[in-house]
Amino acid sequence: PEKPMQSGYLEESEIPEEVINITVTAQGFTPSSFEVKKGEKIILAITGTDEWSHIFKFWDESLEEIAVAVAPDKTSAITFYAPDTPGEYDFHCGITGHTTRGEIGKMIVR
């Protein structure tokens, strides 16, 4: 499959309808989990809704190229393919200290 592709910052009208929308604050990601099918093309739109910058990324090395940085009150999207192996893939905020305050979640691949 193609390499992950991240967008620049998007206006609300530019966000595709088929995205999985996730917001992030100091309290965590909402939703904190989402489900996809193995090998499925995924578009995640990540929106920072507080005064902090955040970086959405996965712990799993097979997904290390997937990372989305967002500034306060901004939305950015990334397109990638779900792993072919079913399971749970944990994600977190890659900024030091943000994971310990609860910025974690999981992608469930069926």
C-alpha positions as CSV (number, residue, x, y, z in Angstrom):
1,P,0.0,0.0,0.0
2,E,0.9,3.6,-0.4
3,K,2.8,5.4,2.3
4,P,0.8,7.4,4.8
5,M,-0.1,10.9,3.6
6,Q,-0.7,13.8,6.0
7,S,-2.6,16.9,5.1
8,G,-1.8,20.4,6.1
9,Y,-4.2,22.2,8.4
10,L,-7.8,21.8,7.2
11,E,-10.9,24.1,7.4
12,E,-14.0,22.2,8.4
13,S,-15.4,22.4,4.9
14,E,-12.2,20.6,3.6
15,I,-12.6,17.5,5.9
16,P,-13.8,14.5,3.8
17,E,-17.1,12.9,4.9
18,E,-15.6,9.4,5.3
19,V,-13.1,10.4,8.0
20,I,-12.8,9.1,11.5
21,N,-12.8,12.3,13.6
22,I,-10.8,12.4,16.8
23,T,-10.3,15.4,19.1
24,V,-7.5,15.7,21.5
25,T,-7.1,17.7,24.7
26,A,-5.0,17.4,27.9
27,Q,-7.7,15.0,29.1
28,G,-7.2,12.6,26.2
29,F,-8.5,11.5,22.8
30,T,-12.2,11.4,22.0
31,P,-13.1,8.8,21.0
32,S,-10.4,6.9,22.7
33,S,-10.8,3.9,20.5
34,F,-12.1,3.2,17.0
35,E,-12.6,0.1,14.9
36,V,-11.5,-0.6,11.3
37,K,-11.3,-3.6,9.0
38,K,-7.9,-5.1,8.2
39,G,-6.3,-3.6,5.1
40,E,-8.9,-0.8,4.9
41,K,-8.0,2.6,3.7
42,I,-8.4,5.0,6.7
43,I,-8.6,8.8,6.9
44,L,-8.1,10.1,10.4
45,A,-8.9,13.8,11.1
46,I,-7.2,14.9,14.4
47,T,-8.4,18.2,16.0
48,G,-6.6,19.9,18.9
49,T,-9.3,21.5,21.0
50,D,-7.3,23.1,23.8
51,E,-4.4,25.4,24.2
52,W,-1.7,22.7,23.6
53,S,-0.1,21.2,20.6
54,H,-0.4,17.4,20.2
55,I,1.1,14.6,18.1
56,F,-1.1,11.5,17.4
57,K,1.1,8.4,16.8
58,F,1.1,4.7,17.3
59,W,3.3,2.6,19.6
60,D,3.6,-0.3,17.2
61,E,6.7,-0.1,15.0
62,S,4.7,-1.3,11.9
63,L,2.7,2.0,12.2
64,E,5.6,4.3,13.1
65,E,5.2,6.4,9.8
66,I,1.7,7.4,10.9
67,A,2.0,10.6,12.9
68,V,-0.2,13.7,13.0
69,A,0.8,17.0,14.6
70,V,-1.9,19.5,15.5
71,A,-1.7,23.0,17.0
72,P,-4.4,24.5,19.2
73,D,-7.8,24.7,17.5
74,K,-6.4,23.1,14.3
75,T,-7.3,20.0,12.3
76,S,-5.0,17.8,10.3
77,A,-5.7,14.5,8.6
78,I,-3.7,11.5,7.6
79,T,-4.6,8.7,5.1
80,F,-3.1,5.2,5.6
81,Y,-4.1,1.5,5.4
82,A,-5.0,-0.5,8.4
83,P,-2.6,-3.4,9.2
84,D,-3.5,-6.8,7.7
85,T,-3.1,-8.4,11.1
86,P,-6.2,-8.1,13.3
87,G,-5.6,-6.9,16.8
88,E,-5.4,-3.8,19.0
89,Y,-3.0,-1.1,18.1
90,D,-2.4,1.5,20.9
91,F,-1.9,5.2,20.1
92,H,-0.8,8.1,22.2
93,C,0.4,11.7,22.1
94,G,4.0,11.9,21.2
95,I,4.8,15.0,23.2
96,T,6.7,14.4,26.4
97,G,4.4,14.1,29.4
98,H,1.1,13.9,27.5
99,T,0.8,10.2,27.6
100,T,1.1,10.1,31.4
101,R,-1.8,12.5,31.7
102,G,-4.0,10.2,29.7
103,E,-3.6,11.0,26.0
104,I,-3.8,7.4,24.9
105,G,-6.2,5.2,22.9
106,K,-6.5,2.2,20.6
107,M,-7.3,1.3,17.1
108,I,-9.1,-2.1,16.9
109,V,-8.5,-4.0,13.6
110,R,-11.0,-6.7,12.7
